[in-house]
């Protein structure tokens, strides 16, 4: 917005440069309030947004006062609005968002409104990076083949997105083959400071991907939200958020010369999990921060969802400006970025203690204490020092089934199974590596670990080492810049020789797009019931995510990915055992080929240069010829194709009226699923392959498709019929009704075991409401709006859990599904709930935030739970039946 007289803070608007009076800014230093300089830097960004957007309607003067008074109000559940400067989307979440926008235009027109009011009012960038799979690897033409297959599979989706870029204003599409959303954001899309409509203001954003937090490493405040909430922001609604506590994370000391940024982030992740930072901001400070590159900071900020915080903020400093220069940003922009941030006191000197603000609490990490490590085998917070990997895996084999256990009988723990591959005999055993992927923006954005992997590959080849041919190796960089500097520095050829060919520019293995394993490998794993391992430089390793046949998955730095690929197993102690015997029969240890930080930095200084970034990003929007030649319609209303299995008008707005219906109690609901702790969005709404025996497969087959054309769940998020059938379709779903892992449940009225969708359909035919029982951290993992939309379509009216992941709870609210939470000390077990009961949730006419309500069972028992509508705005969405209904009614008013 431009500065107008309606803003009560108009008096602090002034030119940044007296020579250019038309370019102004809200000078927060002129507030004359001593509380401002004590605020955490991340809270100052929230304050600036509130001051600039204050209109006494959506943003009030009292909101500004609440933020200024952060030190007193942070622990009091004070709600404030926040208007991010922009929105970023990837295609898995972007397609359903554009589908919703298209359907909302239809709905607004039906209610007599102007459909073109459904239009982004702030910049929205959509990066297509989630569609490409590792179908081909280890060949020089793998990249081209994978990209061709990606386009063939997804032509219809891409055509739809191209329509969206024409039909909606302020929407830019970054074509497939360009890179990973968060790396492209870091290297190209980030403004750091906006210069727009006569005003300077801080860059900030929300994104439809939980790892949007990566941009905080560059000093841009941002976090992941559900696609539903992002759509509201794009339509001009502020985010309603509880003013967060801010944990100050002090870094000091110097990391050992053999340590990578991945080791640091895995250490930070475990530490902050223990501290407990869910729903809080983390802000980094201290002299140790100044030693970290922007790529290092971005790696730490990227894994923010894994330690549970909302954002992990590194305020802008001189290192940030050097990075902007290195990545080819114009000198004129660098000048006003520095001048503006210094003028509003949001520029940081990490060695200046007097700049340290107030924090809710302070925790510290001595960087010299960090050791090489991995995380796994099933969760990113379960850090394992590399020196303990062998012992830890052996312990997991024997331990009871769980996050750190596979419950393999002692007599089977050393099972080996021989098999033939390409005419040679090999053996697999528990812990054998079958996937080794250098993947994910977490690490591929970081030249130090990528060049470290390249230098390790070079030394490995020179030492006569190789990777067994049955291991599925891949390299999927986050941008074309990575390939540029790997080739320029001469290490690409060594990566290729070890099998790490570039297979695509996208998320790939990190999100489960790992493609098929060789059939002999799958048969051997199945025959021996083996706990095979995947090793990847990603940020998530939940069960069933990476590949159905790798039950153990470890996150590791790119150099360690190569090391474990060469070793062929995770059951190795690199300090005591050789990584391999080379072609001359000599033992080679990991320490013999591991590059030091000094070696890596020398190569980085020489080969990671601004001209590379400029050359790659100048042509990013037009480099993909197939995208350029794609023809898409230009009508403002989308013409839905009833034959399409990718894009379908969703039923969310069927029967929507202008009049509000009062909220009703949920009466005599059956429990569809009885779940435990840490049910992830991957369990609720898988993104990977569509199993051939699933309800979604049966639906696609009925539409004339063969299994080779099924594609993935993620690619079909524009079709509600597929996604409803894919809800709770993860083969690793553990339902207490069955006491085994399966995407099934018991239809309680008949006692039949059915696929979850089929059971839900039976209940819906009988007009019976449903609920789900769950434990702690329900909905952890990726920000996936279909994990809320799917349950809504199954007829689930409420979830009753011990606790929720932040974004998922917000998504449930956005779809009108009630998030209920047990009161402290209560659990399903302590209350004696079996899930066989029928549940009535008593909802009064007058509902208030975080209200306690009664649940009555058909057994006569009554207990109380909290309704997790945390703010008045969330209650407004609930009364309307969800955020999208709210927006449609609002847009239809005039």
KEPA-876277 format. One record per residue (C-alpha): residue number from 1; y, z, x. Coordinates in steps of 0.2 Angstrom, whole numbers, plus 5000, padded with zeros to 4 digits. Last residue first. Example, Ala and Ser with C-alpha at 12.3 -4.5 7.8 and 13.67 -1.06 7.14 Angstrom:
BEGIN
  resi     v     w     u
     2  4995  5036  5068
     1  4978  5039  5062
***
This chain:
BEGIN
  resi     v     w     u
   894  4970  4983  4897
   893  4955  4996  4895
   892  4941  4984  4901
   891  4944  4989  4920
   890  4942  5008  4916
   889  4926  5005  4905
   888  4919  4994  4919
   887  4923  5007  4932
   886  4915  5022  4923
   885  4900  5011  4919
   884  4898  5008  4938
   883  4900  5026  4942
   882  4886  5033  4931
   881  4882  5037  4913
   880  4900  5039  4908
   879  4899  5058  4907
   878  4890  5058  4924
   877  4904  5048  4932
   876  4917  5061  4925
   875  4906  5075  4932
   874  4906  5067  4949
   873  4925  5066  4948
   872  4926  5085  4943
   871  4917  5089  4959
   870  4900  5095  4965
   869  4888  5088  4952
   868  4873  5097  4959
   867  4867  5105  4943
   866  4860  5122  4949
   865  4844  5129  4942
   864  4838  5143  4931
   863  4821  5148  4924
   862  4812  5149  4908
   861  4793  5151  4904
   860  4786  5148  4887
   859  4772  5136  4893
   858  4782  5121  4886
   857  4794  5125  4900
   856  4813  5129  4898
   855  4825  5124  4911
   854  4842  5133  4910
   853  4858  5128  4918
   852  4869  5134  4933
   851  4885  5123  4935
   850  4889  5116  4952
   849  4905  5107  4944
   848  4908  5111  4926
   847  4899  5105  4910
   846  4906  5109  4892
   845  4893  5102  4880
   844  4879  5112  4887
   843  4864  5104  4896
   842  4847  5112  4893
   841  4834  5104  4904
   840  4818  5104  4894
   839  4802  5102  4905
   838  4784  5099  4901
   837  4771  5107  4912
   836  4758  5099  4923
   835  4770  5099  4938
   834  4761  5115  4944
   833  4776  5127  4944
   832  4772  5145  4949
   831  4791  5149  4952
   830  4787  5154  4970
   829  4778  5137  4973
   828  4791  5126  4964
   827  4804  5135  4975
   826  4816  5149  4972
   825  4824  5159  4986
   824  4842  5151  4983
   823  4843  5143  4966
   822  4833  5127  4964
   821  4843  5111  4964
   820  4845  5098  4950
   819  4852  5081  4954
   818  4855  5072  4937
   817  4852  5053  4937
   816  4868  5045  4931
   815  4867  5031  4943
   814  4882  5037  4954
   813  4876  5054  4953
   812  4859  5049  4961
   811  4869  5039  4974
   810  4879  5055  4979
   809  4863  5065  4980
   808  4856  5051  4992
   807  4872  5051  5003
   806  4871  5070  5006
   805  4852  5072  5009
   804  4846  5084  4995
   803  4840  5102  4994
   802  4826  5112  4985
   801  4823  5098  4973
   800  4823  5095  4954
   799  4826  5076  4951
   798  4833  5071  4934
   797  4832  5058  4920
   796  4818  5047  4928
   795  4816  5032  4916
   794  4808  5020  4929
   793  4825  5011  4929
   792  4834  5026  4935
   791  4821  5030  4948
   790  4824  5012  4955
   789  4843  5014  4955
   788  4843  5030  4965
   787  4832  5024  4979
   786  4839  5007  4976
   785  4856  5014  4983
   784  4848  5016  5000
   783  4858  5026  5013
   782  4844  5027  5026
   781  4835  5043  5029
   780  4834  5059  5019
   779  4832  5057  5000
   778  4825  5075  4997
   777  4829  5086  5011
   776  4819  5101  5005
   775  4805  5101  4991
   774  4803  5089  4976
   773  4799  5089  4958
   772  4802  5072  4948
   771  4808  5071  4930
   770  4803  5060  4916
   769  4809  5056  4898
   768  4796  5051  4885
   767  4800  5035  4874
   766  4781  5032  4872
   765  4783  5014  4880
   764  4794  5023  4893
   763  4779  5035  4898
   762  4767  5020  4900
   761  4780  5011  4911
   760  4782  5026  4922
   759  4763  5026  4924
   758  4763  5008  4929
   757  4777  5010  4941
   756  4769  5024  4950
   755  4752  5015  4952
   754  4739  5024  4941
   753  4727  5038  4941
   752  4722  5042  4923
   751  4723  5060  4916
   750  4728  5053  4899
   749  4744  5063  4894
   748  4747  5067  4913
   747  4748  5049  4920
   746  4743  5054  4937
   745  4752  5047  4952
   744  4751  5032  4964
   743  4759  5025  4980
   742  4745  5034  4990
   741  4744  5048  5003
   740  4732  5061  4997
   739  4733  5077  4987
   738  4733  5067  4971
   737  4745  5078  4960
   736  4753  5084  4976
   735  4760  5066  4979
   734  4761  5061  4997
   733  4769  5044  4999
   732  4763  5035  5015
   731  4758  5019  5006
   730  4776  5017  5000
   729  4777  5011  4982
   728  4789  5025  4976
   727  4800  5012  4968
   726  4793  4994  4972
   725  4790  4990  4954
   724  4808  4995  4950
   723  4813  4984  4965
   722  4804  4968  4960
   721  4811  4968  4942
   720  4828  4974  4948
   719  4830  4958  4958
   718  4845  4957  4971
   717  4835  4970  4982
   716  4823  4956  4985
   715  4826  4955  5004
   714  4824  4974  5007
   713  4807  4973  4997
   712  4801  4961  5010
   711  4796  4942  5009
   710  4783  4938  4995
   709  4782  4920  5000
   708  4766  4922  5011
   707  4758  4932  4997
   706  4759  4917  4985
   705  4772  4915  4972
   704  4769  4908  4954
   703  4780  4921  4944
   702  4764  4930  4940
   701  4761  4932  4958
   700  4778  4940  4960
   699  4774  4953  4947
   698  4757  4957  4954
   697  4765  4959  4971
   696  4778  4971  4964
   695  4764  4981  4955
   694  4755  4983  4972
   693  4739  4975  4978
   692  4746  4963  4991
   691  4758  4976  4999
   690  4776  4970  4999
   689  4782  4972  5017
   688  4796  4983  5022
   687  4812  4990  5014
   686  4803  5004  5004
   685  4812  5013  4990
   684  4806  5031  4987
   683  4796  5034  5003
   682  4809  5024  5013
   681  4822  5034  5005
   680  4814  5049  5013
   679  4804  5063  5005
   678  4807  5077  5018
   677  4798  5091  5009
   676  4785  5090  4995
   675  4782  5079  4980
   674  4776  5081  4962
   673  4778  5065  4954
   672  4781  5059  4936
   671  4784  5076  4929
   670  4784  5075  4910
   669  4801  5078  4900
   668  4800  5089  4884
   667  4819  5087  4881
   666  4833  5082  4893
   665  4849  5089  4886
   664  4862  5077  4880
   663  4879  5071  4887
   662  4891  5065  4874
   661  4892  5046  4872
   660  4908  5038  4878
   659  4915  5024  4868
   658  4918  5007  4876
   657  4900  5002  4873
   656  4886  4998  4886
   655  4871  4991  4877
   654  4864  4983  4893
   653  4875  4988  4908
   652  4861  4993  4920
   651  4850  4979  4915
   650  4852  4969  4931
   649  4856  4950  4932
   648  4843  4943  4943
   647  4844  4936  4961
   646  4828  4935  4972
   645  4814  4929  4960
   644  4825  4916  4952
   643  4818  4906  4937
   642  4831  4914  4925
   641  4845  4907  4936
   640  4861  4917  4933
   639  4877  4907  4933
   638  4889  4919  4942
   637  4907  4920  4934
   636  4921  4915  4945
   635  4913  4898  4948
   634  4913  4892  4966
   633  4894  4887  4968
   632  4886  4887  4985
   631  4881  4873  4997
   630  4874  4879  5014
   629  4880  4867  5028
   628  4890  4881  5037
   627  4875  4893  5035
   626  4863  4881  5043
   625  4876  4877  5057
   624  4878  4896  5062
   623  4892  4896  5074
   622  4906  4896  5061
   621  4910  4915  5058
   620  4906  4920  5075
   619  4916  4907  5084
   618  4930  4917  5093
   617  4917  4932  5093
   616  4905  4925  5107
   615  4919  4918  5118
   614  4930  4932  5117
   613  4917  4945  5120
   612  4911  4936  5136
   611  4929  4933  5142
   610  4931  4952  5142
   609  4918  4956  5155
   608  4901  4965  5156
   607  4895  4956  5173
   606  4902  4965  5188
   605  4906  4982  5181
   604  4889  4982  5172
   603  4880  4978  5188
   602  4888  4992  5198
   601  4885  5004  5183
   600  4867  5001  5183
   599  4864  5004  5201
   598  4875  5020  5200
   597  4865  5026  5185
   596  4849  5025  5195
   595  4835  5012  5191
   594  4817  5017  5188
   593  4805  5006  5198
   592  4797  5019  5210
   591  4800  5034  5199
   590  4788  5025  5186
   589  4774  5026  5198
   588  4765  5011  5205
   587  4747  5013  5212
   586  4741  4998  5222
   585  4727  4987  5217
   584  4736  4971  5223
   583  4739  4966  5205
   582  4747  4982  5201
   581  4739  4998  5195
   580  4749  5006  5181
   579  4762  5019  5177
   578  4754  5030  5190
   577  4750  5048  5184
   576  4758  5064  5189
   575  4777  5062  5185
   574  4773  5048  5172
   573  4762  5060  5162
   572  4752  5047  5151
   571  4746  5048  5133
   570  4759  5036  5126
   569  4749  5021  5130
   568  4750  5003  5137
   567  4757  5009  5153
   566  4768  4993  5154
   565  4773  4995  5136
   564  4777  5014  5139
   563  4789  5009  5154
   562  4797  4995  5144
   561  4801  5006  5130
   560  4807  5019  5143
   559  4820  5007  5150
   558  4826  5003  5132
   557  4828  5022  5128
   556  4816  5030  5117
   555  4811  5033  5099
   554  4793  5036  5096
   553  4781  5030  5082
   552  4764  5037  5078
   551  4756  5030  5063
   550  4757  5012  5069
   549  4747  5002  5057
   548  4759  5002  5042
   547  4773  4996  5054
   546  4790  5004  5058
   545  4794  5013  5042
   544  4776  5020  5036
   543  4780  5037  5043
   542  4798  5040  5048
   541  4803  5033  5065
   540  4822  5031  5063
   539  4836  5028  5077
   538  4829  5013  5087
   537  4824  5010  5105
   536  4806  5008  5100
   535  4789  5014  5104
   534  4775  5011  5092
   533  4759  5020  5093
   532  4741  5018  5087
   531  4733  5033  5079
   530  4716  5025  5077
   529  4704  5024  5062
   528  4692  5016  5074
   527  4689  5001  5063
   526  4706  5001  5056
   525  4715  5001  5073
   524  4702  4988  5079
   523  4705  4976  5064
   522  4724  4978  5066
   521  4723  4973  5084
   520  4711  4958  5081
   519  4723  4952  5067
   518  4738  4952  5079
   517  4752  4963  5072
   516  4763  4956  5058
   515  4782  4957  5057
   514  4792  4971  5064
   513  4805  4970  5050
   512  4802  4989  5048
   511  4821  4994  5049
   510  4821  4997  5068
   509  4809  4982  5071
   508  4822  4969  5065
   507  4840  4976  5065
   506  4847  4959  5069
   505  4850  4946  5082
   504  4833  4938  5084
   503  4817  4936  5095
   502  4825  4938  5112
   501  4810  4938  5124
   500  4803  4955  5130
   499  4786  4948  5135
   498  4786  4956  5153
   497  4791  4939  5160
   496  4805  4938  5147
   495  4812  4954  5153
   494  4811  4947  5171
   493  4820  4931  5166
   492  4834  4941  5157
   491  4838  4951  5173
   490  4850  4938  5181
   489  4866  4947  5178
   488  4873  4932  5169
   487  4857  4931  5158
   486  4858  4950  5153
   485  4877  4948  5151
   484  4876  4934  5138
   483  4861  4940  5129
   482  4871  4956  5126
   481  4886  4947  5121
   480  4876  4938  5107
   479  4876  4954  5097
   478  4865  4968  5092
   477  4851  4962  5103
   476  4833  4960  5097
   475  4820  4961  5111
   474  4802  4961  5107
   473  4785  4966  5113
   472  4769  4966  5102
   471  4756  4972  5113
   470  4741  4961  5113
   469  4747  4952  5130
   468  4745  4968  5141
   467  4762  4971  5149
   466  4764  4967  5168
   465  4766  4974  5185
   464  4766  4966  5202
   463  4780  4977  5210
   462  4793  4963  5209
   461  4789  4961  5191
   460  4792  4980  5188
   459  4808  4980  5199
   458  4815  4966  5188
   457  4809  4975  5172
   456  4818  4991  5177
   455  4834  4981  5181
   454  4833  4973  5164
   453  4830  4990  5155
   452  4844  4998  5165
   451  4855  4983  5160
   450  4851  4987  5142
   449  4854  5006  5144
   448  4871  5003  5153
   447  4876  4989  5142
   446  4876  5000  5126
   445  4877  4990  5110
   444  4858  4987  5111
   443  4855  5006  5110
   442  4859  5013  5093
   441  4862  4995  5087
   440  4844  4993  5085
   439  4830  4985  5095
   438  4820  4985  5111
   437  4803  4985  5103
   436  4786  4990  5110
   435  4772  4988  5097
   434  4754  4991  5100
   433  4755  5006  5112
   432  4738  5015  5113
   431  4740  5033  5108
   430  4723  5035  5100
   429  4712  5022  5108
   428  4712  5003  5111
   427  4701  4993  5122
   426  4703  4976  5130
   425  4691  4961  5132
   424  4697  4944  5136
   423  4696  4927  5127
   422  4714  4928  5119
   421  4710  4945  5112
   420  4693  4953  5111
   419  4690  4971  5106
   418  4684  4988  5113
   417  4686  5004  5103
   416  4689  5020  5111
   415  4688  5037  5103
   414  4694  5052  5113
   413  4700  5062  5098
   412  4685  5059  5087
   411  4674  5074  5092
   410  4689  5085  5090
   409  4693  5079  5072
   408  4710  5071  5070
   407  4722  5081  5060
   406  4737  5069  5063
   405  4751  5083  5066
   404  4769  5085  5071
   403  4777  5080  5054
   402  4761  5085  5045
   401  4743  5084  5045
   400  4736  5099  5054
   399  4736  5098  5073
   398  4723  5090  5083
   397  4731  5073  5087
   396  4748  5082  5087
   395  4743  5093  5102
   394  4736  5077  5112
   393  4753  5069  5108
   392  4762  5084  5115
   391  4752  5085  5131
   390  4755  5067  5135
   389  4773  5067  5130
   388  4777  5083  5140
   387  4786  5075  5155
   386  4795  5063  5144
   385  4803  5078  5135
   384  4799  5078  5117
   383  4813  5078  5103
   382  4807  5080  5085
   381  4824  5076  5077
   380  4820  5057  5075
   379  4804  5061  5064
   378  4786  5055  5064
   377  4779  5055  5082
   376  4793  5058  5087
   375  4807  5058  5099
   374  4808  5053  5117
   373  4815  5062  5132
   372  4823  5061  5150
   371  4831  5078  5153
   370  4848  5085  5148
   369  4853  5101  5156
   368  4867  5093  5167
   367  4875  5088  5151
   366  4879  5106  5147
   365  4880  5106  5128
   364  4891  5118  5118
   363  4894  5124  5100
   362  4910  5128  5092
   361  4913  5134  5075
   360  4925  5130  5060
   359  4936  5121  5073
   358  4954  5124  5078
   357  4962  5111  5089
   356  4960  5107  5108
   355  4976  5099  5114
   354  4980  5114  5125
   353  4964  5111  5134
   352  4969  5094  5141
   351  4954  5086  5150
   350  4949  5077  5134
   349  4966  5069  5132
   348  4967  5063  5114
   347  4978  5052  5103
   346  4979  5057  5085
   345  4996  5065  5088
   344  5006  5054  5075
   343  5017  5046  5088
   342  5002  5045  5101
   341  4991  5036  5088
   340  5006  5024  5085
   339  5010  5020  5103
   338  4992  5018  5108
   337  4987  5006  5094
   336  5004  4997  5096
   335  5001  4992  5114
   334  4982  4988  5112
   333  4987  4976  5098
   332  4999  4967  5108
   331  4987  4966  5123
   330  4974  4957  5112
   329  4956  4964  5110
   328  4944  4956  5122
   327  4930  4968  5122
   326  4935  4975  5139
   325  4953  4978  5133
   324  4946  4988  5118
   323  4935  4997  5129
   322  4949  5002  5141
   321  4959  5008  5125
   320  4944  5019  5121
   319  4943  5026  5138
   318  4962  5031  5137
   317  4958  5042  5122
   316  4954  5039  5103
   315  4946  5054  5095
   314  4927  5055  5096
   313  4920  5060  5078
   312  4902  5063  5072
   311  4903  5060  5054
   310  4894  5067  5038
   309  4882  5077  5049
   308  4863  5077  5046
   307  4856  5077  5064
   306  4848  5060  5060
   305  4863  5054  5050
   304  4874  5056  5066
   303  4862  5045  5076
   302  4876  5032  5078
   301  4889  5044  5084
   300  4879  5048  5100
   299  4876  5030  5103
   298  4894  5026  5100
   297  4899  5039  5113
   296  4888  5031  5126
   295  4895  5014  5122
   294  4913  5021  5122
   293  4908  5027  5140
   292  4905  5046  5143
   291  4913  5055  5157
   290  4929  5059  5147
   289  4917  5068  5134
   288  4911  5080  5147
   287  4929  5087  5149
   286  4928  5095  5132
   285  4928  5088  5114
   284  4917  5081  5101
   283  4920  5083  5083
   282  4906  5086  5070
   281  4910  5084  5052
   280  4900  5094  5040
   279  4888  5089  5025
   278  4873  5094  5035
   277  4878  5103  5051
   276  4864  5115  5054
   275  4864  5122  5072
   274  4845  5118  5074
   273  4848  5100  5068
   272  4863  5100  5080
   271  4852  5103  5095
   270  4838  5091  5090
   269  4851  5077  5088
   268  4861  5082  5104
   267  4845  5080  5114
   266  4840  5064  5106
   265  4858  5058  5110
   264  4858  5063  5128
   263  4841  5055  5132
   262  4848  5039  5123
   261  4863  5040  5134
   260  4852  5038  5149
   259  4848  5051  5163
   258  4842  5046  5180
   257  4859  5051  5189
   256  4858  5068  5181
   255  4872  5071  5168
   254  4888  5080  5173
   253  4894  5096  5166
   252  4904  5099  5150
   251  4903  5093  5132
   250  4910  5104  5118
   249  4904  5101  5100
   248  4917  5107  5088
   247  4910  5109  5071
   246  4921  5104  5057
   245  4919  5111  5039
   244  4922  5097  5026
   243  4934  5095  5012
   242  4923  5091  4998
   241  4924  5073  4994
   240  4931  5062  4980
   239  4931  5044  4987
   238  4946  5035  4982
   237  4944  5021  4969
   236  4952  5004  4973
   235  4938  4992  4967
   234  4931  4991  4985
   233  4930  5010  4984
   232  4920  5009  4968
   231  4908  4997  4976
   230  4906  5008  4991
   229  4900  5022  4979
   228  4887  5011  4971
   227  4881  5005  4988
   226  4878  5023  4994
   225  4889  5030  5007
   224  4889  5029  5026
   223  4902  5036  5037
   222  4919  5032  5045
   221  4933  5039  5055
   220  4938  5026  5069
   219  4939  5035  5086
   218  4928  5022  5095
   217  4912  5033  5094
   216  4916  5036  5076
   215  4911  5018  5074
   214  4893  5023  5075
   213  4895  5033  5058
   212  4891  5017  5049
   211  4873  5022  5053
   210  4870  5027  5035
   209  4872  5009  5029
   208  4883  5004  5014
   207  4899  5008  5024
   206  4914  5018  5023
   205  4930  5015  5033
   204  4944  5021  5043
   203  4957  5012  5053
   202  4973  5023  5056
   201  4989  5017  5049
   200  5004  5006  5053
   199  5013  4999  5038
   198  5023  4983  5033
   197  5009  4976  5022
   196  4996  4979  5036
   195  4995  4984  5054
   194  4979  4994  5054
   193  4975  5005  5069
   192  4957  5006  5077
   191  4955  4988  5070
   190  4936  4988  5071
   189  4928  4971  5067
   188  4924  4964  5084
   187  4915  4975  5097
   186  4912  4991  5086
   185  4909  4982  5069
   184  4898  4969  5077
   183  4888  4983  5085
   182  4887  4992  5068
   181  4882  4976  5058
   180  4869  4970  5070
   179  4872  4952  5077
   178  4878  4935  5073
   177  4861  4926  5068
   176  4865  4927  5050
   175  4883  4924  5045
   174  4897  4937  5045
   173  4904  4936  5027
   172  4922  4941  5023
   171  4927  4948  5006
   170  4945  4951  5002
   169  4945  4941  4987
   168  4929  4938  4977
   167  4922  4921  4971
   166  4922  4912  4987
   165  4913  4926  4998
   164  4902  4930  4983
   163  4896  4912  4982
   162  4891  4913  5000
   161  4882  4929  4996
   160  4872  4919  4982
   159  4868  4905  4994
   158  4862  4918  5007
   157  4851  4926  4994
   156  4843  4909  4989
   155  4841  4903  5007
   154  4832  4919  5011
   153  4814  4914  5016
   152  4819  4897  5023
   151  4834  4905  5032
   150  4823  4919  5040
   149  4810  4907  5045
   148  4822  4896  5054
   147  4829  4911  5063
   146  4812  4917  5068
   145  4807  4900  5075
   144  4824  4899  5084
   143  4822  4916  5092
   142  4803  4914  5096
   141  4806  4897  5106
   140  4804  4905  5123
   139  4788  4913  5118
   138  4783  4932  5118
   137  4787  4934  5100
   136  4786  4926  5083
   135  4786  4934  5066
   134  4798  4948  5071
   133  4809  4948  5055
   132  4826  4942  5051
   131  4834  4948  5034
   130  4844  4964  5039
   129  4858  4957  5049
   128  4870  4948  5037
   127  4886  4957  5040
   126  4897  4959  5025
   125  4915  4964  5028
   124  4926  4971  5014
   123  4945  4972  5016
   122  4953  4983  5002
   121  4956  4977  4984
   120  4939  4971  4981
   119  4938  4961  4964
   118  4932  4966  4947
   117  4949  4963  4939
   116  4943  4945  4938
   115  4933  4949  4923
   114  4948  4952  4912
   113  4943  4963  4898
   112  4936  4961  4880
   111  4920  4972  4882
   110  4909  4957  4885
   109  4921  4951  4898
   108  4920  4968  4907
   107  4901  4966  4906
   106  4900  4949  4914
   105  4912  4954  4928
   104  4901  4970  4930
   103  4886  4959  4932
   102  4894  4949  4946
   101  4900  4965  4955
   100  4882  4972  4953
    99  4874  4957  4961
    98  4888  4958  4975
    97  4883  4976  4978
    96  4864  4971  4976
    95  4866  4958  4990
    94  4877  4970  5001
    93  4864  4983  5003
    92  4851  4972  5011
    91  4865  4961  5017
    90  4875  4974  5027
    89  4891  4981  5021
    88  4908  4987  5028
    87  4922  4994  5018
    86  4940  4996  5023
    85  4955  5007  5024
    84  4946  5022  5017
    83  4955  5031  5002
    82  4950  5049  5003
    81  4952  5062  4988
    80  4950  5080  4990
    79  4939  5093  4983
    78  4939  5111  4989
    77  4922  5119  4991
    76  4930  5136  4998
    75  4923  5135  5016
    74  4936  5122  5022
    73  4951  5130  5012
    72  4958  5142  5025
    71  4958  5132  5040
    70  4961  5116  5030
    69  4978  5121  5024
    68  4985  5104  5028
    67  4971  5097  5019
    66  4974  5107  5003
    65  4993  5104  5004
    64  4990  5085  5004
    63  4978  5087  4989
    62  4992  5097  4980
    61  5004  5082  4983
    60  4992  5072  4973
    59  4981  5057  4976
    58  4974  5047  4961
    57  4989  5052  4951
    56  5003  5060  4960
    55  5005  5044  4970
    54  5000  5050  4987
    53  4992  5035  4997
    52  5001  5038  5013
    51  5000  5057  5013
    50  4982  5057  5008
    49  4977  5044  5021
    48  4987  5053  5034
    47  4978  5070  5030
    46  4961  5062  5031
    45  4965  5055  5048
    44  4972  5073  5053
    43  4955  5080  5047
    42  4946  5070  5061
    41  4958  5076  5074
    40  4954  5094  5070
    39  4970  5103  5063
    38  4980  5114  5074
    37  4994  5102  5076
    36  4996  5100  5058
    35  4997  5119  5054
    34  5014  5120  5062
    33  5022  5110  5048
    32  5037  5100  5051
    31  5031  5085  5041
    30  5040  5075  5054
    29  5024  5075  5065
    28  5016  5066  5051
    27  5026  5050  5054
    26  5021  5039  5040
    25  5023  5022  5048
    24  5034  5007  5048
    23  5035  4989  5053
    22  5051  4982  5045
    21  5062  4991  5057
    20  5056  4980  5073
    19  5068  4985  5087
    18  5067  5003  5082
    17  5048  5003  5086
    16  5037  5013  5075
    15  5049  5012  5061
    14  5051  5027  5049
    13  5043  5035  5034
    12  5044  5054  5034
    11  5056  5053  5018
    10  5044  5043  5008
     9  5032  5059  5007
     8  5034  5060  4988
     7  5027  5043  4986
     6  5034  5034  4970
     5  5049  5028  4980
     4  5037  5015  4989
     3  5030  5013  5006
     2  5018  4998  5006
     1  5000  5000  5000
***
